Amino acid sequence: MARESWRTRLGFILAAVGSAVGLGNVWRFPWMTAENGGSAFLVVYLAIVLLVGVPGLLAEFVIGRRSQRNPAGALYRLSSGSKSWGAVGLFGVVTAIVLLSFYSVVGGWILRYFVASFTGGYFGAPGEYFKAIDYGLGAVGFHIGFLALTALVVVGGIRDGIEKATKIMMPAIVVLLVALAGWAITRPGAGAGLSFYLDFDAGYLRANFFDVLGAAAGQALFTLSLGVGTMITYASYLGDDHNLASDGSLIAVLNTGVGVLAGFVVFPLLFATFGELTGPAASGGGPGALFVSLAGAFSQVPLGQLLAVVFFGVIVLAALSSSISMLEIPVAYLVDEHGVSRRSATLSIASLVLLTGSANALNPALFGFVAGTLVDLMLTTGLVGFLVFVGWVLGKDALTEYSTGAGSRVQSVGPAWLWSVRTILPLFLAGTLAVNLLSLAGVSLTDLALSLVG
């Protein structure tokens, strides 16, 4: 059976951007920005996207297009049948299932808020409303509903499912976010939110550098869908006529732009409504804090019910655009490596995620561990493995694949890209992995460094 491919370059770019533009941008990015000093986090995050994210994105593209396989099959094939490297690729497939297991729970929350926005059901008591719906059988039900929507797109295939869906969803997301941002920044008092978001706070960064660095690195990998094999899988449906460097840079720019744009909605709205930052940083953090604070904001502004419908509608589309890419990874693995039909593969993986996601929807402690610590560690570990593979196993073959379909200017940057993939990027990511592990153990490198200086 012939393997599918993208119908158009635009379809691939929008699908890849859709994978990246999801809850990482509209839910997790404002949350992480608020908890890590606003502008200080934004500057570090943008630097990591440029210096680590784009080269890492290209590394996954190289693996995918050269192998025409899912992550597990790609590393196994390109390493001439190495079971060890095949296991590294399979780790990415497992990571995708873990990701989707918590992602679909959050997708269920968003779906529920979108439905409730039509009646303003949460306007009276936003905090109590979230506490009533965050975990339990109701959360399981909406998790299943969101997962069913995701599976419905994936079972349609690359061209008729994912490509068609993202061609509709991505322009809609951008148009609606631009409209919301244009309204939010004109609200009285929005200037304080813009200052928190955009005025660089060097003092905060100096005092909390390692904490901000670890959070920004984790956010960059999460929002660019790196370390899980999404971009390997999507690039495996590409032909040799694509300029990987050009496509990768455009995808990173568009994805980052949507994340920054979401900040222009969230922070001006919160400051304009409450006069100060209310949300993750002010309410003790947590995955539901942004829902509570935004629900409270919408309840206090003119046409708040309509605005809430539009906002949560945007997030539903963004969440779906990412969840379909997560589901596609294990589905592609079953189709490529085990000859399973797409319909059966989709049903099998969706059934598995139904169970694992339901466990997250019923257990707040498990959800918090999976959505935070576990995912960050798995994404970082996965990307280190992919980079080492590209730099030291593929080597010159990776450079050849990088150059295929590219112009002379892009090709001239190739050796520098390969050198960074071999050395700088794995070392940097290994360092951030160590920071996160120490943080998990209760050790703050920022406090340790300040104590040594003092």
N, C-alpha and C positions, 0 to 999 in steps of 0.2 A: 504494500500500500504506500503510495507516494506521501511524503511528509508535507504538511501544510507550510505556507509562507505568507508573509504580509502582502496585501494587495498593493499598497502604496507606501512610499517613504513617510508621508504624513500620518498614515495609520500607525506605523511603528513608533514614530516620535510621540504621538498623542497617547498611545498605549503605555509607552515607557514613562512618560511624564505622569500619566494617570496612576501608574504603579507607585511613583514617588510622591505624587500629590494626593495625600490621603489624610488620615487622622494625624500623621506625623506633622503635617503643616497646620491644620486648622484646629486640632485639639492639643497635641503634645507640644508643638512649638511655642504657643503663647504660655502654656503651663510652665515649660522649662525656662522660658525667658523671664517670667515673673519670679521664679524661685531662685534665679541666678544673676540678679543684678540688672535686669533690663538690657540697657545698651552695652554693658560689659560682655554679657553673654552673646549678644548679636554680633559684635565685632569678631570674637573668637570663633563663633559658629561659621561666619562667612569665610574666614580665613581657612578653616578646616575643609569646608566644601570645595574651595578653589584648589588648595594644595594637596589634599588627600582624596576628597570625594571624586573629582574629575579623573585623576589618574586611576583610581580604583574602579571607577565605572568603565573606563577603557579596558582595563585588565579583564573584567568579566565579559565585556563585549568580544574580546579576542578569543577567549575560551569558547564562548557560545557559537560564534560564527564558524570558527575553525573546526569544531567538532560536530555541529548540527545535532546536538544532543542536550538533554537535561543535565544538571550539575553532576550527578553520579555517573551517568554514561559518558559525559564529556571528559572528566578527569581520568576515568578508566581507559577510555579509547586513546586519548592523547598521550598517556603514559605507557602505551604499548601493553596494556593489560595488567597494570599494577593494582593489586587489591587494596593496598594501603591508600593510594591516591583515590581509588574508587570510594573508599570509606570516607575520605575527606569530602568528596562530592555528596555522598549520601548524608553526611552531617548537615549539609545545606538543605536537603529535602526534609529532614527531620525538623530543622529550624523553622522551615515554612509552616509545617503543621503546628508547631508550638506557637508561632506568631498568630496564625489564624485562630487558634484556640482561645486567645484572649481578645483578639481583634474583633471577632464576631460578637463577643459579649458587648463591647463598647458600641459596635455597630447597632446592636439591639437597643441600647440606651438611646442612641441618636434617632433610630426609627421611632421609638416610643415618644421622644420629645417632639419629633416632627408631627406625629399624629395628634399629640396633645396640644400643639400650638394652634390648631384650628379652633379649639374651644377655649384656649387660655387656661387649661386645666391645672397648670402648675403656678400660675401667677400669684395666687393667694398666699402660698407658703412654699417658696422654691426649695428651701433646705429640707423641709419635711417631705416634700414630694420626692426628691432624689433618694432620701433614706428609705422611702417606701417601695421604690422600684429598682434599686441598684442590684440587689442580689435576691435570690429566691426563685420560686417557680415562675413568677412573671418574667423575670430576667431570662430564664431558660427559654420561655416561649418566644420572646422577641429575638433572642440569639438564634433560634431555629428559623424564624422568619427571615432574618437578615442572611443567614447561611443559604437558605433556599433561593433567594434572589441572586446571590453570588454564583451558586451552582447552575442556575438557569442560563446565565451568560456564558460560563465556561463550557457547558455541554454543547453550545452552539459552534465551538471551534474558534480558530484564530481569526479568519476573515469574517465569518457570519456572526460570531459571538463577540469576542473581545474587541476586534477592530471597529465594528459597527457601533458598539456601545460606547467606547471611549471617544469616538468622533462626535458623539452627541454630548456626552457628559463633560468633557474637558472645556469646550467653549462655554458651556452653560455655567460651569464653576467660575471661570474667569470673569465673565460678564456680570454675574450676580455679586461676586466679591468686590469688583470695581465699584458697582453701584452702592453697595453697603459701605465701603470705605469712604466714598465721596460724601455720603450722608453723615457718617460717624465723625469725620474730622471737622465738620462744620457745626457740630453741637457745641453750645456754650460750655466752656470748661474742658474741652477736648485737648487744649494745648498742653495741659499738665501730663496727659497720657502720652502725647507725642514726645514730650521732653524726657519722660521716663524711658521711653522706647528708643529714642534716637540720640540723646545727649550722652556722649561717651563719658563714663565714670571710671577714670584711671585709678582712683583710690580704691574703689571696690575691687577692681581687677587685681591690683597688687596684693590686697589683703586676702583674696580668695582664689588665687590663680589656678591652683591644681584642681579645686572643686569645680570651677567653671570649665576648665579644660576637659575634664572627664565627662561632664554633662554635655558639653558642646560636641565632643567627638561621638558620643553615643547618639545624640540627636541627628548629627550629620549622616551617620550610617543608616539610622532608622528611616529618615525621610528620603534618602536616595535609594532605598531598598538594596543596600550593599551588604554582602556577607551572607546572604541567604540563597543566592543563586537566581534571583528573579531576572537580573539582566543577562545572565548566562542563558537562561531559558528563552527569553524574548529575542536575544541576538541569534539564537540557533535557528530562527525562522527567517534570517536575513540572507540576501545574496551578496556576491562579491562587489557589486557596483556601489555599495554604501560606503561613505566616508565615515569611519567609526569615530574619529576624533571630532569631526564637525557635528555629528549627531549627538555624541556624548556631551559636548560642551553646551549645545543648545538645550538638551534635556536638563542638565544641571542648572542652567540659567533660568529656564521656565519654572522648574520645581522650586528653586530658591525664591524666585519672584513671587510665587503664590504664597509661600510661607511668610515672607515679609509683608505681603499684602494683607494676609490674615491679621497680622499685628496691627495694621492700620484700622482694622475694624474693632478688634477686641479692646485695646488699651484706651483709645479715645472714648469709646462707649462706656467703659468702666469708670474712668476718671470723670467724665461729663455727668454721669448719673450719680455717683457716690461722693465725688470730690476727692477721692483718694483711691489707692489700689485696693480693690477687694477681689478676692479670687484665690488662686493657689497660694500666693505668698502670704496673704493676710488671713486666710482661713485655715491655716495649718496644712495646706497642700492636699495631695491626694487626687486620684483620677476624676473624682466627681466635682471638685471645687470649681472648675471652669463652667460646668453646667449650671451649678447653683448661682454663681455670680452673674452670668449672662442672663439666666432666667429672671433674676431679680431686676436686672437692668431693663430688659424688655417690658417688664410689668410696670415700669415707671415712665415710659416715654410715649409720646403720641404715636398712634398706629403701631404700638408695640406688638400686637397680636399678628399683624401682617408681616412685620419685620422678622418676628420669630419664625414664622412659616418659611420665609425666604432663607433665613440664616441656617436653620436646621435642615432645610431642603438641600442647601449647598453642601453641608457636611455629609448628608446621606449619599449624595453623588460622589463626593471625594472618598468616603469610606469604601463604597462599592468599587471604585476604580482601582483601589489598592488591594482589596480582598480578592478580586478575581485573579490578580497576578500571583498572590500567595497560593491560591488553590491550583493554579495552572502548573506550578512547579511539581508537586507530587503526582498530578494527573499526567503530565508529560513523562515523568519517570515510569509510571506503569505502562503507558502507551509505547514508549521507546524501548524499554528494557524487557518488558514481559508480554508485549503483544496484546495488551488488553484494549478493548474498544474504548473510545473516548467517553461514551455514555456510561459504561460500566465502571471505568476508572473514576469518573466524576462522582458517581453514586457511592462508590466504596470509600473514597477519601472524605466526602461530605458526611458520610455516616460515622466515620472515625472522629471527625472534628465535632460532630454533634455531641458525642460522648465526652470528649476532652473539654470542649467549650462549656458544656453543662456543668462539669465539675468546677470550672472557674466561676461560673455564674452562681453557684451555690455556696462557694467558700471564699469570702473576702481576703483572707490571709493568702490563700493559694493564688488568687488573682493578682494581688499586689506583688508577690514574688515573681510570678511569670511575666507580668507586664513591665516590670522594672528591671530588677537585677538579672534574672535569667536571660531575658531577651538581649539586653546590652552585652552580656558576656558571650552569648552564642553568636551574635552578629560580628563582634570584634574578632573572635576566634576564627569564624568562618572566613572573613575577609583576609586575615593574615594567611590562612591556608591557600586561598586563591592567588594572593600576590606572590607568595613563595613559589607556587606552582608555575605561574607565568614567568617569573624572573629567572628561576633556576632549572626548571624542567623544560619548558618550551624555549626559553632563551631567544636565539636568533629566529626561530620559527614564529615566536610571538611578534617580533619586529616586522617580519614579512607580512603577517596577518594584519597588523596595525597599518602598514603602508598600503595594503591593497585597497584600491578605490579612492585613495587620498591624493591630493595634489603635492607638488614638490615642497611647498612651504611646510605643510603638515608633516611630511616625511622627514624633513630636516630636524624636527623636534623629537623624532622617534627614539634615538639613542639616549637622550636625556630622560625621556619617559621610562624606558626600560631600566635605566640605572636607578631611578627613584623607586621603581617597583621592586627592584632587587634588594635595596638597602634601606633607604630613608623611611619609606612608608611602613614596612613590616616592623622596623625598630620603634617608630612612633606609636603604632597601634599596640605593640607589645607593652610599651610604657603605659599607655592609657588603660590597658587591660590590668596591669599591675596596680595602677591607681584605684581602679574599681574594686579589685580584689581586696586591697588594703582597706578601702572604705567599707566594704562588706564586713571586714573584721573589726571595724570600729576605729581604724587608724586614719587620721587626716594628714595628708602630706603638707597641706597648707599650714596647719598648726605646728607640725613638726619642723618645717622650714623656718617659721617665725620664731620658734623657741630656740633654734640653733643660732639664728641671727642675733636674737636678744641675748 
